[in-house]
Amino acid sequence: MSSRLLSAMSGFIAGLNTNRGWRLELAELWPRLCADLSLSRAALFEVHASRGPGLTVTCEVDWARPGLHSLADNSHPPVRPAMVDARQRDWAERRTRGEVIEGRTRDLDGYLGAYFRAAGIVSFYTVPVMVDGHWWGHFCVSSDDPERIWSEDERTTFQALAALIALAVERSRAGRALSEASRLAMLAAALDSIVTIDEAGQIVDFNPVAEAMFGYTRRAVIGRPLSDTIVPPQHRHAHQSGMARYMAGAEPHILGRRIEIEAITADGRIFPIELTVTEIRTDRRRLFTAYLRDISDRVRAKEALERLAYSDPVTNLPNRAGIVRLIQAEGRPPVAALVMRLPDLAILAASLGEEFIHPLVTSVAGRLKGFLPQMARLARTGESEFAVILTEPSGIDVLGAQVEGLMHAPVEVEGRRFHLRTNIGIASGSAPIEQILRDAEMASRADRCGRWRLFDESLRADHQRRLDLEEALRDAVTQNADDLHPVFQPIVNSRTGQVMGFEALARWNHPRLGTVSPADFIPLAEAAGLVDRLGDLMLERAVESCARWNAIRRVKGLAPRYVSVNLAASQLSAPDLVPRIAAVLYRHGVSGDSLRLELTESALLSQPETAVSVIQQLKALGCSVAIDDFGTGYSSFSYLQHLPADVLKIDRSFLLDLTPQSRARKIVAVMVDLAHALGMSVVAEGIEDPEILEAVEVLGCDYVQGYLTGRPMPFEAALVHEDGVRWPRA
């Protein structure tokens, strides 16, 4: 039973002690009952003798929703045994035995079916009112829901009302005060604890639910002060002083409101409750009834949600929101923040799984907690990020180096040792905690020579420039802007100087930002999730250019030249990569042998099974595949035998020192021999001087690419770039 309905019934009971009459009080109760239980009608019928043979049923009190006519003062025809139908006779007999009758009007026929339909009754529940053991009458409630199922709570409420009405009838007949049983009927029917006190704060009612909740019997608490019984010691003074102020005429603070507070049981257990208090005034007394509900489960659920919202479930450290709330609650403004990012965690999580990473993260958290000073606050502010908040200025200048040194030692998990890279940023100042954290994060992500960096305002400017650059790049990629275009660097035969093809390299000449270096915008595209669309744009324009120059070369009777296009690692994993490439070739009328796709060694190693499948599909289109930046990854030689690639491009870092006895020269010689043994040709990248050119030619490199043999050039220059151009020899 809801607190609202209990309050209404309490008001009904109190009104019985006035001179207004119980029917008027009931007429005021009906609308509140119907609103609380979503009823369309509530009516009370009295059974009495008719002038002739039989019984007459008259509606004494009725409330109906708008649209339904009132039944008040209407009477059924006399119920005579010889004239009634079987259902009327059955219902009358059942009611004399005190039985509840419920059902749906659609199942009724005869007189009762017609009467109920005329009254707009759809689903009904009727309870007989028994006075002195005899059927005095009955009250009926109805619902517009044809499938209404009456709950146990509702059934109990209706039984309690029937008992109250019966007692009211007895009172009116006998002219005596409402008996104590009226309150007990309501109290026993309630699902919440109900406790009533008088003006002096002494308990006068204590229902069975309250007995179970607090561990007292009703007999033991009647007459005891409420404050000494169920109010915890820390709240007793506030309760007593508040009661005294209200009785002296002050405005009420809790009457009619729903509040959450604590209560105490007989054995001293303190628990949270929800409390609503109503006041009942009679000519002689002022009573206060409290409706109490144990909300321990709700509070525990709320606390669990707060833990999820403010703490990290793996380490039990505060999360980002939690550390902000903690620092604000402590009232000690932060003077510095250190943010430590562990970029290797994301890679390890992808390869080993989150469950393996959890003990690794816990170990790092334990190491940091054991190191930090007492006044420092540690939090896990991201999947791969920890933050340290300092509220005292000492030690800020050495904190970065100390944490960096702390993380030099490997972290051991399940018998395995991991050396985790750290990116550390530190910010200090008098700004709010959120700002200091953001500044430290910005410093942790900045490019730097060392591993930790102090925040300065130049980083904010760089960050803003990066945001502007990202937005401009997003617009350019989305709109296929002409300022994003390829340039073409020749790939030439190392012995003849013949240009065999061009590598397409992305360039960006923004109308406002000017020329943006590929070293800036390509990593930005990868970080912003734009690299796939950028790659598609470069592929489209590179193949279109290839189609145009080969059409001209065909007219001149010259051999075609291929175009070589780089693919990003994320493009390699796209399931529709090969069909999209086939569509580009078809759209521009270019055969597969005029397109070479370059995949970096790191991209191939990150997803070797996918790489083998994609390469095979590309070769089925007629395309050739080159392994770019060879030698910069791990286990380079071991995976070559499994990749059906056509070309090996040796990274320029191996070509800086090719003197006769250098280690680099010996490594390059092994690379060339291995590639040739596997049926691959070799391209040496980054050729910038004649000595290097001569050395790679001697070592057997088939093709060369670099500033010496041709700088990246626009399409128009590539169109007229001649074969057979010679270069200076050493």
N, C-alpha and C positions, 0 to 999 in steps of 0.2 A: 504494500500500500504506500503510495507516495506521501511525502511530507505535506504537500498541498492538500491532498484529500483528507489526510489525518487532521490537518488544521480545520478544514471545513466541518468534519464530523465533531471535532472538539467544540466548535462554535455552535453546532446543532445541540449538543448536550448542554452547553451553558445556557442556551436560549430556552431550554425547557424549564428553567427556574424563573423565567420572567412571566409576565401576564399576557404575552402575545399569543400563546397557544402553539402547540407543537406542529399543527398543520402549516402555519405560516413559516415556522422555522424550516420545515421540510421543503416547502416551496422555494425557499432560498438555497437550500442544499442541492436540490435537483440540478440546476444549471452547472454548478461546479462539479458535481459528480459526472454529468454527461460530457463536459469539456475535458475532464481529466481522463476519462475512459473512452472517449470518441463514440459516444452514444447518440442516437437520433431521438430517443424518447425515454422518459422515466415517468411511470404513473403508479399511483397507489389506489387499489380498489378495496372497498369494504363490502362484505357480504352481510345481508340482513334480511329479515323476513319481509315478504311482500304482503300486500293487503289481502290477496287471495292465497291459494295454495302455492307452495314452492318458495324459492329464495331469489332475491334480487341482488345484482352486483352493481355498485355505483362507484364511479371514478371520483375519488376525494381530492387528490392532488395530481397535477399533470404538468410536465414540461416537454415541449416538442421543438425540434429545430425549425427554423423558418421554412415555410412551404407545407408544413403539416398542420392540420386543424387540431384544436384542443379537444380532449376527451373529458375535461373537467365537468362534473355534475351529470355526465351522461350515464345512463343505466342500461344494463342488459335486460331483456325481457325476463320475467320470472322463470326460474329453472324448475319445471315440473317434471316429475319422473315419467309421466306418460307421454310427454311431448319432446323431450330432449333426444338428440342423436347419441350414438354410442360414444363419440369422442367427448362430448360435454359431460356425459355421465362418468366416463373414466377419469376425466380431469378433476371433477368435483370429488370423487372418491379418493383420489390420490392426495388432493389438497387437505382433505380432512385428516389424512395420516401424516401431514407435514412434509410431503415430498416436493422436491423441486421439479419443475417442468421446463424443458428447453427444446428448441427446435428451429425450423425455418418455415415461413409462411407458405412457401411453394409446396410443402408436403401436406398442407391442411386442406380439407374440403368442408362442405357443410356450412353451418352457421359461423363457426369459429374462423374458418378460412375466409369467408366473406367479410367478417368484422375486422380481422387483422389486416386484410388488404385495404379496406376502406380507411383504416387508421395509418396506413403507410408503414406498417411493421414488416421488416424483412427477416431478420434473425432475432430471436427473443429468448429471454431467460426470466422465469417467474419464480418467486420465492413466497411460500405461504407465511402469513403472519399469525402465529399461534399465541393466543391470550388465554391464560389459565387452562392450557391443554386443548383448547378448541380453536377451530379455524375461524379467525376474525375476518381475514381478507388476504390479499396478496399484493405484492408490488411486482411490476413488470418493467424490464429494461429492454431496449431494442437497438439494433445496429443496422445501418444501411448495407453492411457487408454480408452478402448472401453466404459466404463461407466462414463467417466469424466463429472462432473457437475461443470459448471463455476460459481464461487462465485460472489456475488455482488461487492466485492472489485475488482475482476479481470475484470468484465464487465465495471466498472467505469474506471479502468486503460486503457482498450482498447478504450473506448470512448474518454478519454483524449488524447491518442496517435493519434487517428484519427483527433481530432481537431488541434493538433500540426502539423501533416503532412499537413493538409489543409492550415494552416497558412504559413508553409514553402513553399508550392506550390505558394500561393499568393505572398509571398515575392520574390520568384525567378521570378515570372511573372512580378511583378511590379517593382522589383529592389529596394525595400524599406526594412527598418529594421524590424526585428521581432516585431510584435505589443505586446502591454502589455497584450493582451488577451491570449497569449501563456502561460505566467506564471499563469494567473488566472485559466486557464483550469486545469493545474496540481494542483494548490493549492486547488481548489474547490473539486477535486477528492480525496484528501488525507484524510485518517482516523486519522492521527496524526496532532498535531499543527505544522505549519511550519512558521518560522519567519526568515526573511532575513534582514541583516544589511549591511551597506557599510563600507568603511575603517574608517570612523569617528565614527562608532558604532551607527549610526542612523538607525532606522527601515525604510526599504523600501518595505517590504511585510509582510502581516499579514493575514493568511488565515481564513476562517470561523470557523474552529475547534479551532484555537487560540482565536478568538473572544469569543467563548463559554467557553473556558477553563479559560481565564484570566479576562473576564468581561469587555473588552474594545471593541469599534468598530474599524474597520480598519482605518476609517477616523481620529479617535482621536489619533492614535499612530503613523501614518506615519510621519516621520521626528523627532520623539522623540528619545532621547538616550535609548538604550536597558537597560542600567544599572539602569536608573531611572524608568523603566516601569515594568519589570517582575523579576528583580534580587533583592532578599531580602537585606536589608541594611547591614547585617553582611558579605555579599559576594561581595558587590559592589567594594570595593577597590581591591580585588583579581582579579575580572573580568577586571577592567580598566587597572591595571598594567600588567596583562597577555596579553591583547590585544595590549598594547603599546610595550611590549617586542617583540611580534611576528611581528608586523609591522616594527620594527627596525631590523629584521633579525634573531631573536632567533628561535630555534627549536620549533615546535608546540607541545603542550602537550595534546590537546584534539581532534585535527582534525582526523577524521576517526575512533575515538574510541567511545565506548558506555560507558557513565558514569552515575552515579546517583548523583543528587544534588537537591537543593531546589529552588523553584520559589515562587513568591508572586502574588496574584490576585489584582484586582482593589480595593477590599474592605479590603485588608491587610491580607488575609488568606495565610499562608505559607504551602506548600504541597510538597511532594517529586515528582520528575520527572526523567525520563530517557532521556538522551540527546545525540544526535549525530550531529556533525558539519562537513559540507563540505565547501570547498572554490571553488569559480568559478572566474577564471581570464579571463578578456577580454583585448582588446588592451587599453581600457580606464579606466576600473574599476576593483576593487577586491571586490567581494561580498561573504558574509558568510551566509550560510543557515543552520539553526538549526531545527532539527526534534525532537519534544518534545512529550513525552507521560506521562500522569498522572499515577503514579504507587502507588497511595495511597492504593488500595486494596492489591497489592502485599506486600507492606511494613507492612500493618496490619496483613496479613497472616504470614509473617515472624516473626513479633513480637509475634503472638500467638504461633507459633512453639517454639520460644525462651522461652516463659513463660512455656510451657510444658517441655522444655529441662532443664530449670534452676530453676524452682520453684515448690513447692508442691501445687497442686490445692485445697487441703482441707484447709490448714492453710495460704496459700499465703506466707509462709516462703521460703527461698532458700532451694533447695534440695542439695544433696551432690555436684553435679557439680556446682550448683549455689553458694554455700558458698565458694568453692575453687576459683571460678572466682571473687567473691566479694572481698575476702581477697587479692587476687593478684592485683586487680584493685585499692584497697585503698592504696597499697604500704606499709602497716604497717605489718611487719612480725609477725606471731602469736607466743606467748610465751607458750601457753597451750591450751589444748582442753579437754572438758569433754563430754563423750558420755553416755547417759542414755538410756538403753533398758527397755522396758515395756513388758515382756513376756506374760502377761495376755491379751494383746490386740489381739494377734492371736487367742487365745481361744475364747474370746468374739466375734470376727469377725465371727468365724466359727459357733457359736451358735446363735448369734443375727443378723448377717448380717452386711455388710460394711456400709450401710446407718446409722445404729445405732451407729457405731464406729466413724463416722465423727465428730459429736458434742463432743464426748468424747475426741478425739484427739485435736479438736479446743480448748476445755476447758483447757487441759494440756498446750497447746502452750500459751494460754493467761496467765496462772498462771506463767509460766517460764518468759515470756516477762515482766510481772509486777515486777518480783523479780530481774532480772539481772541488773548489772550496765550499764551505757550508752555506754561504749566502748566495751561491750561484743556483740558478734554476734550469733544469734540463728538460727538454721536450723533444718529441718526435714530430716534426712539423710537415713531413711528407714521406712518401714511400721510401725514398732514398736520401732522407734529409733529417739532420738533428739540429737543434738550436740550443744555445746556452745564453741565458739572460743574466747579466751582472747588475747588481744594485749598489755595488761599491766600486770606486774608481781604481783601486789598486790592482795592478797586474794586467791591465788591458793591453799594454804595449808588448807583452811577451806571450799573451794567451794563444795567438795564432801559431807561433812556433812550437809551443808546448803541446797543443792538440795535434799538430802535424807530427811531432815526434812520437806522441803516444800511439798514433796509428801506423807507425813504421813497422811495428811488430805484426806478424801474421795473425789472423783470427782462425782458431781451430774449431771445426764443427764435424762431429762424427768421424774423427780420425783424419780429416782433410784440412790442409792449411791453405788459407786464402790471404793474399796480399791485396788489400783494397786501396785503390786510389782515392785521394781526398781532394776536394775543391773547397777551400775555406775562405769565407768573407767575414769581415768584422766592420761594424758600424758603431759609432758612439755619439753621444750628444744628449740633449735634453728633450728630444721629441717624444711623442707618445710611443708606446710599445709597438703598435702596428707599424709605424713609420720606421722605427729603428730595425725591426725585423725585415721589412721590405728592402731597406738599404743594405743590410748584411747579405740578403739573398742576391741582390744585384751585384755586390762585390764578389760573391762566390761564383757567379756565372761569367765574370769578366775575363777577357783574354789577358794573360799575364805570363811573365817569365817564371815566377815562382809558383808555389801552390797556395799561397794565401795572400789576401790583399785587403788593405784598409779602404773603406768606402770614401770617395770624394765626389764632389759635385760633377766632375767631368764624366763619371760613370752614368749619372742621371742623364746628362746630355747625350752620351752615347746610346743609352737605352731609348731615349726619345727618338734619336735618329734611326735606330733599328726599327722602332714601331712605325715611323714614317716610311721607312724603306719597305717594310713588310706590306704595309697598306698599298703603297704604289706598285709593288710587285704583284700583289693579288689582283689589282685592277688591270695591270698590263696582261697578265696571264688570262684572266677571265675574258677580257675584251680582244684577245689575240692581237695586241697592239703591234704596230710595225717597229716600235723602238726595241722590241725583243726580236733578235734576228740572228742567224748563224753567219759566222765567217768561216773561211775554208783554208786549212793548212795542208800543203802538198805532202804526200807520201811518195817517195821516189826510190827508184832502183839504185842501190848503193854503188853499182858498178857502171851503169850507163847514164844515170841521171834522168831517166825517163820518169815522168810523172804518171803514177799508176792510179791515183785517186786522191781524194781530199778527206781529211777529218773535219766534220762540222763542229764548230765550237761556239757555244752560246755567248752572245754579247748583248749588253743593255745600255742604250743611250737614252736616258730619260729626259724629256723636255725641260723639266724643272731641276732635277737632281744632277743632271749631266751624265757623264760616263761612269757607270758603276762597275767595279771590278768583278769578274766571275768569282774571285776568292771571297767576295762579300755576299753576292746575291745567290750563289748556288747553295752554300750551307744554310742561308736563310730560307731558301725554298724547301730544303729538306726539313728544317725545324718547323716550318709553318705548314707542312703537309701539301706543298704546292709543286713538289719536284715531279710528280707523275704528269701533271698537266703541262708543266714546262717542257718535260721530255717529249710529250706528244706534239707540242707546238714545234719544237726543234726538228723532230722527225718529219713532220709534215712539210716544213719549209726546206729541209735538206733534200728530201726525195724530189720535191718540186724542182729545186735547182738542178739536181742530177738529171732529171728528165730534160730540162731545157738545154744544158750544155751538151748532152749526148745527142740531142736532136740536131744541133748545129754541127757537131763532129761527124755525125753520120752523113750529112750533106757534103761535108768536105772529104769524106772517105777516110776519116781518122778513127782509130780504135776508141771504144768507149772507156770512160773512167768511172770508177765506183765512188760512192760517198760512204764514209764511215761515221756512224752515229753512236754516241754513248747512251747506255741504258743504266738507270739508277737501280739500286738494290730493291727498292719498293716496287719499281716497274716489273722486275723479274718475277715477283710473287703474284702479280695480277693474273687471274685465271684467263682473261680475254686478251692477253698481250699479243699472242701470235695472230689471232684473227684480226686485231686492229692493225698490225703491221701489214698483213696481207691486203687489207682494205686500202691502206695508203698506197701500196705499190700498184694496185689495180686502178685506183683513182687517177694516178699520174702516168699510167702506162709504162711503168718501169719494171724490168725483170728482176727476179730475186738476186741474180749474180751481180747486180749493180749496187747492192746494199750490203754493207758490213756493219754488224752490231758489236760494239765494244762493251765488255763487262769487266768490272774491276775484280781483282783477285779476292778482295775482302767480301764483295757481294756474292761471289761464287762459293766461297767457303762458308758463308753464313747460312746457306740453304743448298747444299750440294745436290741432293736428290732432285729438287725442283730445277736446279741449273741444268742437269743432264737432260731432263725431259724437255725443257725449253730449247736448249741448243739443238736437240734432235729435230724438233718441230721447225725451227728456223732454217735448218739445213734442208729440210724437206721443201721449203719454199724456194730454195736455191740460194739463200743468203749465206754469207760466210760469217764466222764468229771469231773475234779476237779477245784474248785475255789481256786486259790493260793493267798497267802498273805492276807487272809481274816481279816478284821478289820482295814485295812489301808486306805480304801476309805471313801466315804460319803454315808450316808443312808444305811449302810450295811444290816441291818435287813429287811428293807422294800422291797428290791428288791429280796431277797432270794426266796420268794414264787412264783416269776414269772420265775425263772431260773430252768430248769429241770436237774440240776447237780446231780452227784452221791456222790461227796466227797467234804468236806470242810477242807481246810488246814489252821490252825490257825497260824498267823504270830508269829515268835519267840519273837517279842517285847512285847507280852502279857504274856510271860512265864518267864520273868526275876525275877518276885517277886510273888510267889504263896504261900506265908505264909498264914496260916489259915484265918486271918481277912483282907487280902489285898483286895483292890478294883479290882486288876487284876484277882485274883482268882474268885471273884464273876462274873466278865465279862466273863471269860472263861467258867464257869459253865453254864451261860445263853447261850453262843454260842453252847456248846455241846448239851444242852437240845433242843435248837431250831433246830439244824441240825438233830438230831435223830427224832424229831417230824415231820420233812419234809422228812424223809426216807433217809437221807444222813449219811454216815460214816464220822468220823473225824480223821484227821492226825494232830498231834502236831509237828511243825517243830522246829529245832534248839535245840534239847535235847542234853545237854552237861554234865550234872551231875546227879547222882542217885536221889537226892532229887526232882529235877524237874520231872524226870521220874516217880517216885512214885506218885507225886502230880497229874500229868495228867492222870495216870492210875486210881487214886481214883476218879477224876472228870469225868471219863467215856470216855476218848479219845480212839478210837479203835486202832489206829496205831500211831507209832512214827517214827521220822526221825531226825538224828543228829549225831554228832561226837561220842557220847557215844555208839550208836547202830551200827555205821558203817560209816567210812569216805568214801568220793568218791574214787572209785578204778577203775583201768583199766579193760577192758573186761576180760582178763585172770583171774584176781582175782575174778571178779563177777561170773565167770563160776564155780569156785570151792567153792564159799562162802556157808558155810553150814547153814542149818536150826537149830533152837533150841539153838543157841548160847546165853548163859545167861550173864548178866552183873551185876556188883556190886549193891546191894540194900543199901539204907540208913539205 
